[in-house]
């Protein structure tokens, strides 16, 4: 026996809720929020992609010493295996151009 005899509302495919319209999910922005882990000769690194839309401030890239302008897609990088702990590593994070990060030198000889 149904709890109420009132007819149910017709489904409108998730375009509305009782708080208003539901915004469309931006998959690029959702994926960009999670850091990926990279291994290199100089340690383990967490790398997070910052999209051009989310880049709001000006930073200096440690690879080329040039300015990363607002509205420029780039990477935020911090060391996973820091000697001083994860809080210090996160505080020491740096913003890199993607190309500068991929072509960086590790400071060792072969």
PEMOPE-V556863 format. One record per pair of residues at least 12 apart in sequence whose C-alpha atoms are under 10 Angstrom apart, sorted by the first residue. I is the first residue (numbers start at 1). J is the second residue. Records with the same first field share a line. If there is no record, write none. Layout:
I=J ; J
//
This chain:
28=51
29=49 ; 50 ; 51 ; 53 ; 54
31=48 ; 49
32=48 ; 49 ; 50 ; 51 ; 54 ; 75
33=48 ; 49 ; 50 ; 51
34=46 ; 47 ; 48 ; 49
35=47 ; 48 ; 49 ; 75 ; 76 ; 77 ; 78
36=48 ; 49 ; 77
37=77 ; 78 ; 79 ; 80
38=77 ; 79 ; 80
39=79 ; 80
40=106
41=105 ; 106 ; 107 ; 108
42=79 ; 81 ; 105 ; 106 ; 107 ; 108
43=79 ; 80 ; 81 ; 82 ; 106
44=78 ; 79 ; 80 ; 81 ; 82
45=77 ; 78 ; 79 ; 80 ; 81 ; 82 ; 89
46=75 ; 76 ; 77 ; 78 ; 79 ; 80 ; 81 ; 89 ; 90 ; 93
47=75 ; 76 ; 77 ; 78 ; 79 ; 80 ; 93 ; 94 ; 95 ; 96 ; 101
48=74 ; 75 ; 76 ; 77 ; 78 ; 95
49=73 ; 74 ; 75 ; 76 ; 77 ; 95 ; 96 ; 98
50=71 ; 72 ; 73 ; 74 ; 75 ; 76 ; 95
51=71 ; 72 ; 73 ; 74 ; 75
52=69 ; 70 ; 71 ; 72 ; 73 ; 74
53=70 ; 71 ; 72 ; 73
54=70 ; 71 ; 72 ; 73 ; 74
55=68 ; 69 ; 70 ; 71 ; 72 ; 73 ; 74 ; 75
56=69 ; 70 ; 71 ; 72
57=69 ; 70 ; 71 ; 72
58=70 ; 71 ; 72 ; 95
59=74 ; 94 ; 95 ; 96 ; 97
60=94 ; 95 ; 96 ; 97
61=74 ; 75 ; 94 ; 95 ; 96 ; 97 ; 98 ; 100 ; 101
62=94 ; 95 ; 96 ; 97 ; 100 ; 101 ; 104
63=95 ; 96 ; 97 ; 98 ; 99 ; 100 ; 101 ; 102 ; 103 ; 104 ; 105
64=96 ; 97 ; 99 ; 100 ; 101 ; 104
65=96 ; 100
66=96 ; 97
67=95 ; 96 ; 97
68=95 ; 96 ; 97
72=97
73=96 ; 97 ; 98
74=95 ; 96 ; 97 ; 98 ; 99 ; 100 ; 101
75=94 ; 95 ; 96 ; 97 ; 98 ; 99 ; 100 ; 101
76=93 ; 94 ; 95 ; 96 ; 97 ; 98 ; 101
77=89 ; 90 ; 92 ; 93 ; 94 ; 95 ; 96 ; 101
78=90 ; 91 ; 92 ; 93 ; 94 ; 95
79=92 ; 93 ; 94
//
